[in-house]
Amino acid sequence: MPKKYTSDEEQLARFAKALGHPARIAILKYLASQDNCFFGDIHEVLPIAKATVSQHLTELKNAGLIQGEIQPPKVKYCIQPENWALAKLLFTELMNINEPRKKCCQ
């Protein structure tokens, strides 16, 4: 019988997977620190090779954590505010679960 996960558990897993590479963490931290959407090439401001930036941006977009638009000759990148807030909520809820039972591993 297959186990069923809640939609929140599935969404949290998508966010966690997207955060599973340090380059993606760096991209998110950089975009979150901007007052406006970023117009430019991420590889010019972060230590990420140009060849891999697109892959990391695609993962973050697929998870819904960022949004981007092509506005030739540049691309505009921003944090996706609704999903950013949802990710904060879901991770906070997970991390605020009561302390694990200490008896089992000691």
C-alpha positions in Angstrom: 0.0 0.0 0.0 1.6 3.3 -1.1 2.2 5.9 1.6 0.5 9.2 1.1 2.2 12.5 1.8 0.5 15.7 2.5 0.7 18.5 -0.1 2.8 20.5 2.4 5.3 17.6 2.7 5.6 17.3 -1.0 6.1 21.0 -1.4 8.7 21.1 1.3 10.5 18.3 -0.4 10.5 20.3 -3.7 12.0 23.3 -1.9 14.5 21.2 -0.1 15.7 19.5 -3.3 16.1 22.9 -5.0 18.2 24.0 -2.0 20.4 20.9 -2.3 23.3 22.6 -4.0 25.5 25.4 -2.6 25.4 27.4 -5.8 21.6 27.6 -5.6 21.8 28.7 -2.0 24.3 31.5 -3.1 21.9 32.5 -5.9 18.9 32.7 -3.6 20.9 34.7 -1.0 22.1 37.1 -3.6 18.6 37.6 -5.1 17.0 38.0 -1.7 19.6 40.7 -0.8 18.6 42.9 -3.8 16.1 45.8 -3.4 14.8 45.2 -7.0 14.9 42.4 -9.5 18.3 41.6 -10.8 19.1 42.4 -14.4 22.2 40.7 -15.5 24.2 37.5 -15.5 24.5 35.7 -12.1 27.9 34.4 -13.1 29.3 37.9 -13.1 28.5 38.5 -9.4 28.8 35.0 -7.9 31.6 32.4 -8.2 29.5 30.2 -10.4 30.6 29.1 -13.9 28.5 30.5 -16.7 27.9 27.0 -18.1 26.2 25.8 -14.9 24.2 28.9 -14.0 21.4 28.1 -16.3 20.9 24.7 -14.8 20.8 26.1 -11.3 18.3 28.8 -12.2 16.1 26.2 -13.9 16.0 24.1 -10.7 15.1 27.2 -8.6 12.4 28.3 -11.1 11.0 24.7 -11.3 10.7 24.7 -7.5 9.0 28.1 -7.7 11.5 29.9 -5.5 12.5 32.4 -8.2 11.0 33.9 -11.3 12.7 35.2 -14.4 11.8 36.9 -17.6 13.9 37.3 -20.8 14.2 41.0 -21.6 16.8 41.1 -24.4 19.7 41.4 -24.0 19.4 40.5 -20.4 17.3 38.3 -18.2 15.5 39.6 -15.1 15.6 37.4 -11.9 13.6 37.8 -8.7 12.6 35.9 -5.7 9.0 34.6 -6.1 7.5 36.2 -3.1 4.5 33.9 -2.4 6.6 30.7 -2.6 9.4 32.3 -0.7 7.0 33.0 2.2 5.6 29.4 1.9 9.1 27.9 2.0 9.9 30.0 5.1 6.7 28.8 6.8 7.2 25.1 5.9 10.8 25.0 6.9 10.0 26.9 10.2 7.2 24.4 11.0 9.6 21.5 10.3 12.4 22.9 12.5 10.0 23.8 15.3 8.8 20.2 15.8 9.3 19.2 19.4 12.7 17.9 20.4 13.3 14.3 19.2 13.0 11.7 21.9 16.4 11.2 23.3 15.8 7.8 24.8 15.9 6.0 21.5 19.5 6.8 20.5 21.2 6.8 23.9 
